[in-house]
Amino acid sequence: MFIETPKAQVSKSKEDTFNFLNELSNFRQLMPENISKFEVLSENRFLFALKGMPEIVLEKKEQTQFNKIVLGAASEKLPFTLTADIIELENEKSEVVLSFSGEFNAMMAMMIKTPITNFINTLSTNLAKI
């Protein structure tokens, strides 16, 4: 399953946007209002939970300085990645596209597609406000 958000314009340089996303504690600002738990576990891992949903631990899997950050599920039970691609528009303006990619059976994909789409769209919308 692959889901991609529309481009979010951020009023920060490409470097500042990358640094913001690279600091995992900043993801708290991007989370939906129905977040019930958020905790930074280490420099490369954080845990979050939305009301009525199980806790998810994300960890940095890969990064290309100032261009891309890839977060992935720390658990092998639900293998997926969340990628932020950062594009420079001007000195103090950049664009971010978030994409979700995961391997799920058809039933699971059907159940989670809408909540995940809503979740990453909220992250993208909130990113445009930073």
N, C-alpha and C positions, 0 to 999 in steps of 0.2 A: 504494500500500500504506500502510495506517495501523495503527500498533500503539500501544496505550496501557497504561501500567503501573497497577497498583492504587495508591491514594493512600499516600504514605509520610509518616508523622508524624515531624516533626523537632522536637527540644527546643530550638529557637531561635525568636526572633521572626521575623516575616515579613521585616523589614529585614535582620536578621543572616543569614537563609537566602539572601536575594537577594545580599547582599554576598559570602557564601561562594561562591555559584555564579558570580558575576560575576568573581571572581578565578580565572582559568583554571588556575593552578597547583594549585588545590584539587581539580581533577578527578582528579589522580593518586590521591588518597585514595579515590575512588569506583570506580576501575577494578577489573576482575576480577583474580584472582590470576595468571592466565596472561598478563599484560601483558609484552611483551618490550621495549617502547620507549615512552617518554613524554618529550616535549620541548616547552616553551613557546617558540614562535617569535617572538611579539610580544605586545603587550597584548591583541590581539584574535584570536590564532591559536595553536592547539597541535596537535601531531602525536602520534599514538599508534599502536601496533601490538600486536595480540594474537598469540601464538605460532601460526604457520602461516597467518596472514592478512596481506594487504598493509597498508602504512601508510596511515592516513587522517588528513587535515588538516581540522580543524574550525575555523570562525571565527564570531565573533559577527556575526549578521545583523541582529538587532533586539533591543531591550529596552524594557520598560515598567517604570520604577523601582518596585521592591519587589513587582511582580506577575508579571513574565514575562521569561524570557531565551530567545532563539531562536539556536541554533547551527546552522550549515549546512556542508555539504561545500564545501571550497575548490575542488574539482575539478568541472568540468561533466560529467565522465564518469559520475559516480554522484550525480545530484542528489537530495539529501535534506535534511531538517531534523530537529533534535532540540530539542523545546520543553519548557521547565520552567515550569509554571504554579504559582504560589505563592499559597496561601490562608491567611489568618490565622485561627487557631482561638482562641488566647488570647494574653496578653502575651508569654509565652516559649514558645509552641507554634505551629507552622505545619504546613501540609500541602503536599506537592508531588506533582504528577502529571506524569510524563514522557511525551511522545508523540513518536513517530517517524513521519515522513511522507515518502514518496519515490515517484518515478515510475519503475517498472521494468517490463520486459516480463515476461510470465507465467513464463517459464523462470527468469529471474533472481530474481523474487519468490519462487518456490517454493524455490530454493536458499538464499536468505538469510533467509527469514522466521524460522526457528527460531533461528539464531545471533544475529540482531538482537534477537529477543524475549528471549533469555537475557541478552544484553548489557545492554539497558536495564533489565531486572528486577534485574540485579546492581547497576547504578548506583543504582536506587531503594532497594534493600535497604541498600546501604552509606550512602546519604544519611540513612536513618533512624537510623544509628549515630553520626552526627557530633555 
